[in-house]
Amino acid sequence: MLGDLIFRQLFDKGSSTYSYLLADSDSREGVIIDPVKEQVDRDVSLIRELDLTIRMAVNTHCHADHITGTRLLREKIGSLSMISTTSGAKADRYFDHGDVIRFGSHSLEVRATPGHTNGCSSLVLDNDVAVFTGDAVLIRGCGRTDFQEGDSRMLYKSVHEQIFTLPDSCLIFPAHDYKGRSYSTVGEEKKFNPRLSKSEEEFIGIMSQLNLSYPRMIDIAVPANLMCDYIGE
């Protein structure tokens, strides 16, 4: 699917979160995107089995539904935590729109996609082969905009300017899926996404009427993630 890239899509059932392990097949250098605290032992075991060196553990945003695994990964394998400067969260290193995260012969281009949170970023792999969208674009959906600095108009603009301008063939790998789907494409979401395929005003109206329940983990996850899970230590 992704050429000579070592690629694993990993799932946390409790939060329906996808984590992504990417590495260069020659140098064995790689990154992990959106790791989950409860799955760190699984992830470390796989990293060691594949003989990888994971230098960066990257969060697409400050999550509200699980605690990040970046602190534990740092302790176990020495990877550094990364998150956007605009997230307001603690990390070892920060990135901004236009920055490039390199691992071996591969790279991830950072594109700021705020709207779900101020600090949301999407990561574009190599020459627009794939994009890791966090909560900005989900498969036939998107992240909610009613908490954590959410802004429907900003999210719509972010998606249409930074993600929907990628090639239609570009694969979309989201941070979550609740229906067992693993990935989509830019072309599919432009055509079939029941929210983001609408006009801007229609989208804002849809988002204002979702009436979603209060996130179960938000009061625990957000404070912990703002501190890179060093809270209380």
N, C-alpha and C positions, 0 to 999 in steps of 0.2 A: 504493500500500500504506500509506504513512504520510502521506497528505494532502499539504500543500504543503511538507513538509520535504525538503530536498535530502539524499539518502541513498545511500550506496554501501557495499556489502559487498565487502571486498577480501580476497584469499586469498594466503597464503604456503605454497607446496607443500612446502617443506623441513620445516616444523614443523606443517603442517596447521592453521595459525592463521588465524582471521578477525580482520581489523581493520575498524573501522567509522568512516566519515566521515559526520558529520551537520552540517547547516548550515541556518540560517534563509534562506528564499528571498528575503526582502526586504532584510535588513541584510547578508546574506552572511557573518555571523558563525557560527562553528562550532567543533566539537571533533572530535578523532580518538581512538578507543578502541583500546587494545592494539596500537599500531604495532610493526612488526618492523624491526629494524635493516637487514636486507638489502633491504627494500622501500621505504626512505625516498625514493629518487629517483623511484620510480613514484608514491608518494603526493604528493610535492611537485609533480610535473608535473601531476597531476590537480587539485590544489588551485589551482594557478595557472591552468590551463585554465578552471576553473569560477569564477575570480575570487573566491575565498573568503579570509576572514581567520580562520585557526585560532588561537585564543588559548590553548587548553588541549589537551594530549596526555595522556590519562588511561589509567592502567593499572588493571585490575580487581584485580590482585594481583601479587606478585613471581613472575614466571614462571620455570619450570625447564627449558623446552624451546626457548626462543629468547631472544636479547638484545633488549631494548626499543629502539625507535627514537626515544625521546623526546629524548635528548641531541642527535642529529643534526637532528631537527626544530627544536629550539631554535636551533641554529646556522644553519640554512637559512631558516627562516621566522619565528623569534622566538616560537614557541609555548612556553608554560610547562608543565613536567611536573607531574602530579598523581598521588598514590596515597594510600591510607588511612594514617592515623596509626599504626594497629596493625600495618602491614606491616613496620615497622622499616627501610624503605628510604629512601634519599635522594631528595628531589624539591624542586621549587621551591615547591609548595604541597601542603597535605594536606587531606583531608576525613575526616569521621566520619559515623556513622549519623545519618540525618535531614538532613544537609546537602543543599543544592540547587545544582547547577551550571547556570548560565543562559547561553544563547546566543541572542541576538535574542529572539523571542517564545516560544522553546522552553526546556525545562528537563529535567534529569536528577536525580531524587531518589536519594540514596545510601541503600542498605540493606545493612547489614553481614550477610554470609553466610559466616562462618568455618566451617572444617571441612576443606577442602582445604588451606588455609593459614590462619594466624591473621588475616591481613590481607585476606582475600577480601571484595570488595564487589560487589553487583549494582546496576545503574543503571536506574531506571524512567523511561521517557520520557513526558513530558507527563501526560495523565490516564490512566495505566495502559494506554497503547496498546501498548507493547512494553517488554521488559526485557532488558538485556544482562547475562548471567549469569556471564560469565567461565568458570571451571571448575566452579562450584557445580552447575549443571545443564547437561548436554550433551544432545544429541538421543538419547533412549533410553539415557542413561547419566549419569555424573557424574564429577567429578574424583576421583583416587585419594586415599587417606587414610593411606598408609603411609610418608610422609616429609614434611619441611617443616611440622612441628607438626600433621600431619593427625590428625583425630579424627572417627571415623565417627558417633558419637552427636551431636556438635556439628553436623556437616554435615546430618544428617537433620533436626534441629531447625531449623537455619537455613532450609533449603529449604521445609519445611512451614509455618513461621511467616512467612517473608518473601517467598517466591515463589509457593507454592501457594495463598496467600490472595488473590492477584491474580485478576482476572476470567479465566474460562476462555478467553476470546477474546484475551487478551493474548499478543502474539507473543514467542517466546523466541529470542533471538539469542545463541548460545554463543561462547566463545573458540576452540573447535576443533570440527572434525568430520573423521572419518577414512573416511567412506563416501559422500562427495559430497552430503550433505544440507545445506541452507542455513539452515533455521529450523524451529521447531515452535511449539506454543502451550502455554499452561499447562494447558488442558484435556486435550490429548493426552498430555502428560508425566504428569499425575496418573493417567491411565488406563493408559497403555501402557509407561511407563518400567519396565524389568524389575527395577530396583533400588529406586527411590524410591517406587514404587506399593505396596511391601510394608510390613509393620509395622516399627516401629523395630528390634525385636530381629532380625527376618529380615534387614533391611538390614545391620545390624552383622555378622551371620554371613556374608552374601554378601561384604562388603568384606574380611573377614578371610581369605577363601579365594581371593582373586584371583590371588595368586602372580605379580605383574607383574614384568617385568624392570627392572633399574636404569635410570633415565632417562639417555639417551645424552648430553644436553647439560647435565645438572644441575650438574656441577662447574665448568663455565664460565659458564653462564647466571645461576645464582643469585648468585654473588659480583659479577658485572657489574651485575645488576639492582638489587642492594642499594645500589650506588653510582650508579645511574642511568646506567650505562655510562661513568662517569668513571674507572673502575679503570685503574691503570697510567699515568695522565696527570698 
